[in-house]
Amino acid sequence: MAQHVANDEEAIDQLWSRLNDTRSGLLWLVGSGQHPQPMTHIIDQDGGALWFITSIESDLAKAVDFGSLARFTYQSQKGDYHAALLGSIE
């Protein structure tokens, strides 16, 4: 079960831990008009990034442009933790 956190640092630590437990979520580009796509993520906690592997020929990869923003939503397997992330995508 998700635990209540006292500060931002604990919240970030909990997020990384949860993202490591379940390796899938929904990814989409802001303003692209595309539907959210199920994706498996690889965490790079030291770099503060999530990595996604997809074909360069996919609609998602083709829609990525310099300065693109992506949204990623995540739910733990038990359904007791949810996160919605926004960030740049390359």
N, C-alpha and C positions, 0 to 999 in steps of 0.2 A: 504494500500500500504506500502511496505517496505520503511523504511527511511534510508537515508545515515547516517552512524555513524562516529563519530570523532576519536574513539579509540577502542582498543580491549575490554575494559570493557563494553562499550556500545554495541558492536557487540555480546558479550556473553549474555548480558541481553536481547537483541532482539531475539537471538536464543532461549533462554528458553521460552520467551513469545510466540514465534511462535510455538514451539513444544507443548506448552500447548493448542494452538488454534485448531490444527488439530492433531489427535492422530493416524496417520498411516503413513507408509513409507515402504521402501524396505530394508530388512536386508539379508546379506550373509556373509559367512566366506571367508576371503582372502585365495586364494590358494586351496580351497576345490573342485572347479569345479562345485559347485552347482549354480543353478540359484538364482537370488535375490527373496526373498520370502516376500509377503505382510505381515506386522506385525503391531499390535497395540502396542504402547509404553506407558509406565507410567514414568513420569519424577520424578526424585529425585534431585531437584536443589541443595539442601543443600549438598548432597553426590556427586554431579557432575556426576550423572549416569542416564542412561535410563534403564528401566526394561522391559523385554519382557516375556510373559507367553506362554509356549508351552509344549506339551507333551514330556516327557522323551523319548518316542518312536519315535519322529519325526526324520527325516533325519538330520535336522539342529542340534538338541540337541545331537544326536549321534556323529556328526562330531566335536563338541567342545572338545578341548583338552587343557591341561595346556599351556598357552602362545598363544592361538589362538587370531587372530585379526579378527575383524568384520568391515564391512562397512555398513552404514545406510544412505540412501538418502531420502530426505524429500522435498515435495513441498506443499505450502499452498493451501488451497481450491481455492483461487482466482488466483493462479498461479503467484503471484507477489513476491514470496520468495522461494528460493531454498537453500538447504544445503546438503553437503556431509560430513559425519563424519567418522572417523576412530578411533578405540579404541580396547582395550582388551575386551574379552567376557569370561564369566565363566558360 
